[in-house]
Amino acid sequence: MAEQKYELQITHDLRPAYYDEFHCLAQQCHISCCKGWRIPFDKKDYLSLKHEKGSTELQKRLKDSMRRLSGAAYYAEFIMKDGWCPLLRGDGLCTLQCEKGHSSLPEVCRKFPRTEVYMPGYLERSLSPACESVLHLLWDLPEGTVFCSDPLPEKDCRTLVFASASPLNENLGYHFQEIRSCCIDMLQDRRHSLPERILRMGLVLKDLYDGETNIEQWLEFAHALADREEHLLEGLAGQKDALVLSIGEHHRLQLQGMNLDFKRMKQYPFGTSEQGTWFDAHTRFDTAFANREYFMENLMVAVFFHLHFPRLDSVEAIWNSFISFCNIYSCLRFIMVMGCCAGSNCGKDELFHAVVYASRCLLHNSDGYEDFSKPFFRNKNTTRTLLGHKAILLKN
């Protein structure tokens, strides 16, 4: 019997409204995307750069500036010099772009931090929070994130074809945007704290994980749960060490300008009444950013949308994407809070620095994030136990 397939016509885009306001900060950027990480590109860009002609300075910078990659997803990359792209000038501008224009850049440089992906329902356009300019946009949205949609030019319209090997694939594929919108609405529901919202979202996604395929019924359950007033965190979370659950025994996260040894940090008195390093930093963080709670909400909505969560490829993907989202939230918040340890300036610049480099590590380094996440997906406990663990992690 031939495998059944179904089609979805993509005729509109979907993007956060602030997407249209994005612009590169250029020399005003303090955390340049031309520093601190690898810049890989495909064969077409490699050959274009190889044959680029220009001024003496440009030719000098291009000479011996690239290396081929073997067995990798990309064809080549720039050879970073003391962490800097060889084309980056001292004033923060790109020699190639200044001389040849934006279109001369490799695709990765032209697009970052933008991403465009055809998803069920829409061509989704998002911005990665691994860019300082994006964080400024999120910082200036006290009312939260609004999404907008416009018709696509005919040349950009697509027909997505999906295999429907099971009722799950077909049903969730057609209802992806309803499920996605419900999750984002829960993340922006300010009747509850952000950790509470994330946990409520996890509870409704667990219903899909447990086999619910009636989406109308699921949406009724989701709205009913969102309206419940009791504190679910208190009902699920025990009194355990959040950092042990979150990080495990052996992880070290290395970021530009940071070297966070989580095993060493475990020695701090988490989950106790003692006023240790964590509690001191937490107090300083709450004081410095008392009126900016919305920034973390905007950041996590941006992450959720940028990563195309929840993943609906399978019931396992639904649950794993929720666990990944919790881990990203807890790691981002942990790094932001620990950036307010005694002796730090505990200001906006330091906050953005922490978020940018953590986002680069967690959202743009698949190998690094896979290593970071493995312990969570080895856990064979029940989903309710895992939800309890996540509640502890989110609450702390």
C-alpha positions in Angstrom: 0.0 0.0 0.0 1.4 3.4 -1.0 2.3 5.8 1.7 -0.3 8.6 2.0 0.8 12.2 1.6 -0.8 15.5 2.2 0.1 19.0 1.0 0.1 22.4 2.6 0.2 25.6 0.6 2.5 28.3 2.0 1.4 31.7 0.8 2.1 34.0 3.8 5.0 34.8 6.1 4.9 35.0 9.9 7.3 37.1 11.9 7.6 39.1 15.1 6.7 42.7 14.4 10.2 43.8 15.6 11.7 41.8 12.7 11.1 44.7 10.4 12.9 47.1 12.7 16.2 45.1 12.8 19.4 46.8 11.6 23.0 46.0 12.2 24.6 48.2 14.8 27.9 48.1 12.8 30.7 50.0 14.6 28.3 50.7 17.5 28.0 47.0 18.3 29.9 46.0 21.5 29.5 42.2 20.8 30.4 41.8 17.1 29.2 38.7 15.3 32.6 38.9 13.5 34.4 37.9 16.8 34.5 35.0 19.2 33.2 32.1 17.0 33.6 30.3 13.7 32.3 31.8 10.5 31.8 28.9 8.0 30.4 29.1 4.5 29.6 27.0 1.4 31.7 26.3 -1.7 30.0 29.1 -3.8 31.0 31.7 -1.2 34.5 30.2 -0.9 35.1 30.5 -4.6 33.6 34.0 -4.7 36.0 35.1 -2.0 38.9 33.4 -3.7 38.4 35.4 -6.9 37.5 38.7 -5.3 39.5 41.7 -6.5 39.9 45.0 -4.8 42.2 47.3 -3.0 45.6 46.4 -1.7 44.2 46.3 1.8 41.4 44.0 0.8 43.7 41.6 -1.1 46.0 41.5 1.9 43.2 40.6 4.2 41.8 38.0 1.9 45.2 36.3 1.3 45.4 33.1 3.4 42.3 34.1 5.3 40.3 30.9 4.6 40.7 27.2 5.1 38.9 24.2 3.6 36.9 21.9 5.9 36.8 18.1 5.4 33.8 16.0 6.4 31.9 19.0 7.7 28.5 20.6 6.9 30.3 23.6 5.4 32.9 23.8 2.7 35.3 26.4 4.3 35.7 28.9 7.1 37.6 32.1 7.9 40.8 31.7 9.8 40.1 33.8 12.9 43.0 35.9 14.1 42.9 36.3 17.9 39.2 35.6 17.7 38.6 38.2 15.0 37.4 37.7 11.4 40.4 38.6 9.1 38.2 41.1 7.2 37.1 43.0 10.4 38.7 46.4 10.7 39.7 48.1 13.9 36.6 50.4 13.7 34.2 47.4 13.8 33.4 47.5 10.0 34.0 44.8 7.4 36.6 45.6 4.8 34.8 43.6 2.2 31.4 45.1 2.8 32.8 48.7 2.9 34.6 48.2 -0.4 32.3 45.9 -2.4 28.9 46.2 -0.8 26.6 44.0 1.3 25.9 41.5 -1.6 29.6 40.6 -1.7 29.5 39.0 1.8 29.1 35.2 2.3 25.5 34.2 2.9 26.0 33.6 6.6 27.2 37.2 7.0 24.4 38.6 4.9 21.6 36.8 6.8 22.7 36.6 10.4 20.8 36.9 12.7 17.9 36.4 10.4 16.4 32.9 9.7 13.8 32.0 7.2 12.2 28.5 7.2 9.1 27.1 5.5 7.0 25.6 8.3 3.5 24.2 8.2 1.3 27.3 7.6 3.9 30.0 7.0 7.3 31.0 5.9 8.6 31.8 9.4 11.1 34.7 9.7 12.9 35.1 13.0 15.9 36.8 14.6 18.4 35.0 16.8 19.1 36.5 20.3 22.8 35.8 19.6 22.9 39.4 18.3 23.2 42.5 20.4 20.9 44.5 18.2 18.1 41.9 18.6 18.4 42.2 22.4 18.0 46.0 22.1 14.7 45.4 20.3 13.5 42.9 22.9 14.5 45.4 25.7 12.2 48.0 24.2 9.1 45.9 24.1 7.5 46.3 27.6 4.1 45.2 26.2 5.5 41.9 24.8 5.9 40.4 21.4 3.4 40.9 18.6 3.4 38.8 15.5 2.4 39.9 12.0 1.9 38.2 8.6 1.9 39.4 4.9 1.2 37.6 1.6 4.3 36.3 -0.1 5.3 37.2 -3.6 4.3 34.4 -5.9 7.9 33.4 -6.5 8.3 32.7 -2.8 5.1 30.6 -2.3 5.7 26.9 -1.7 3.8 23.6 -1.5 5.0 21.5 1.4 4.5 17.8 1.1 4.3 15.6 4.2 4.1 11.9 4.6 1.2 10.9 6.8 2.5 7.5 8.1 0.3 8.0 11.2 -2.7 10.1 12.2 -0.3 12.0 14.6 1.8 13.3 11.7 -1.1 14.5 9.6 -3.2 15.9 12.5 -0.3 17.8 14.1 1.0 19.0 10.8 -2.3 20.7 9.9 -2.7 22.1 13.4 1.0 23.2 14.0 0.2 26.9 14.0 -2.7 26.5 16.4 -0.5 24.5 18.8 2.4 27.0 18.4 0.1 30.0 19.0 -1.4 28.4 22.1 2.1 27.8 23.5 3.3 31.4 22.8 0.1 32.8 24.3 0.8 30.8 27.5 4.4 32.2 27.5 3.0 35.7 27.4 0.2 35.2 30.0 1.3 37.7 32.7 -1.2 36.5 35.2 1.5 33.9 36.1 5.2 34.1 36.6 7.4 33.1 33.7 8.5 29.7 35.3 4.8 29.0 36.0 3.9 29.7 32.4 6.6 27.4 31.1 5.5 24.6 33.4 1.8 25.1 32.3 2.9 24.8 28.7 4.8 21.6 29.6 1.6 20.2 31.1 -0.4 20.8 28.0 2.3 19.5 25.7 2.5 16.4 27.9 -1.1 15.7 26.9 0.0 15.5 23.3 2.9 13.4 24.3 0.5 11.0 26.0 -1.4 10.5 22.8 -4.1 13.2 22.5 -4.9 13.8 18.8 -8.2 15.7 19.1 -6.7 19.2 18.7 -10.0 21.0 19.5 -10.3 19.1 22.7 -6.6 19.8 23.5 -7.0 23.5 22.9 -10.0 23.5 25.4 -7.8 21.8 27.9 -4.9 24.3 27.3 -7.2 27.3 27.8 -8.7 25.8 30.9 -5.3 25.1 32.4 -4.1 28.7 31.6 -7.1 30.0 33.5 -6.5 28.0 36.7 -5.2 30.1 39.5 -3.4 27.7 41.7 0.4 27.6 41.7 1.4 24.5 39.8 5.1 25.0 40.7 4.3 24.4 44.4 2.4 21.3 43.6 5.1 19.6 41.5 8.5 20.9 42.8 10.3 19.2 45.7 13.1 20.6 47.7 16.1 19.5 45.8 19.2 21.1 44.3 18.1 22.7 41.1 21.6 23.0 39.8 22.3 19.3 40.2 19.2 18.5 38.2 20.0 21.1 35.6 23.7 20.6 35.0 24.7 17.2 36.3 28.1 16.3 37.6 30.5 17.1 34.7 29.5 19.9 32.5 31.5 23.0 31.8 30.1 25.7 29.5 32.8 27.9 27.9 31.7 31.2 26.5 33.6 34.2 25.2 34.9 36.0 28.3 33.4 33.3 30.6 34.4 29.9 31.8 31.5 28.5 33.9 32.5 25.4 35.7 29.2 24.1 36.9 30.7 21.3 39.0 32.6 23.9 41.0 29.5 26.1 41.2 27.6 23.2 42.7 29.5 23.9 45.9 27.4 27.1 46.3 24.6 26.6 48.8 21.7 26.2 46.4 18.4 25.3 48.0 19.5 26.1 51.5 18.9 29.1 53.8 22.5 30.2 53.7 23.2 33.4 51.8 25.7 32.1 49.3 27.0 33.4 46.1 23.9 32.5 44.2 21.5 34.2 46.6 23.7 37.3 46.7 23.8 37.5 42.9 20.1 36.8 42.7 19.4 39.7 45.0 21.6 42.0 43.0 20.0 40.8 39.8 16.4 41.4 41.0 17.4 44.9 42.2 19.1 45.9 39.0 16.4 44.6 36.7 13.3 45.0 38.8 11.3 46.6 36.1 12.5 44.5 33.3 10.8 41.2 33.9 9.3 41.4 30.4 12.8 41.2 28.8 13.2 37.5 29.9 9.7 36.8 28.6 10.5 38.4 25.2 13.8 36.6 25.1 12.2 33.2 25.7 9.4 33.9 23.1 12.1 34.8 20.6 14.0 31.5 21.4 10.8 29.4 21.2 9.9 30.9 17.8 13.4 30.9 16.4 13.9 27.2 17.2 10.4 26.3 15.7 9.2 24.8 19.0 7.3 22.7 19.8 8.7 20.1 17.5 5.9 17.9 16.2 7.7 15.2 14.2 6.8 12.6 16.8 5.5 12.4 20.4 9.1 12.1 21.5 10.0 15.3 19.6 7.2 17.1 21.4 8.5 16.2 24.8 12.2 16.6 24.0 11.7 20.1 22.6 9.9 21.1 25.8 12.8 19.7 27.9 15.3 21.5 25.6 13.4 24.8 26.1 13.4 24.4 29.9 17.2 23.7 29.8 17.8 26.8 27.6 15.7 29.0 29.9 17.4 27.8 33.1 20.9 28.1 31.6 20.2 31.6 30.3 18.7 32.7 33.5 21.5 31.2 35.6 24.2 32.9 33.5 22.4 36.2 33.6 22.0 36.0 37.4 25.6 34.9 38.0 26.7 37.9 35.9 25.5 40.0 38.9 28.0 38.5 41.4 29.7 40.8 43.8 32.3 42.9 41.9 30.4 43.1 38.6 28.7 46.2 37.3 25.4 44.3 37.0 24.2 46.5 34.1 22.5 46.2 30.8 25.8 45.8 28.8 26.9 42.9 31.0 23.5 41.3 30.7 23.5 41.5 26.9 27.1 40.1 26.8 26.0 37.1 28.8 22.9 36.5 26.7 24.6 36.9 23.4 27.4 34.4 24.1 25.2 31.9 25.9 22.8 32.0 22.9 25.7 31.4 20.5 26.7 28.4 22.6 23.1 27.0 23.0 21.4 28.0 19.8 24.2 28.0 17.2 26.5 25.1 18.3 24.6 21.9 17.7 27.5 19.7 19.0 27.9 21.7 22.2 24.3 21.8 22.9 23.9 18.1 22.2 26.6 17.3 24.8 24.9 19.7 27.2 21.5 18.0 26.8 22.4 14.3 26.7 21.9 13.7 30.5 18.3 15.0 30.3 17.3 12.6 27.5 18.8 9.6 29.2 16.4 10.0 32.1 13.9 7.1 32.1 11.7 8.5 34.8 8.0 9.1 34.3 7.0 12.4 32.6 5.4 13.6 35.8 8.7 13.1 37.6 10.5 15.0 34.9 7.9 17.7 35.1 8.7 17.9 38.8 12.4 18.2 38.1 11.6 20.9 35.6 9.5 22.7 38.2 12.4 22.8 40.6 14.7 24.0 37.8 12.4 26.7 36.7 11.5 27.9 40.2 15.1 28.3 41.2 
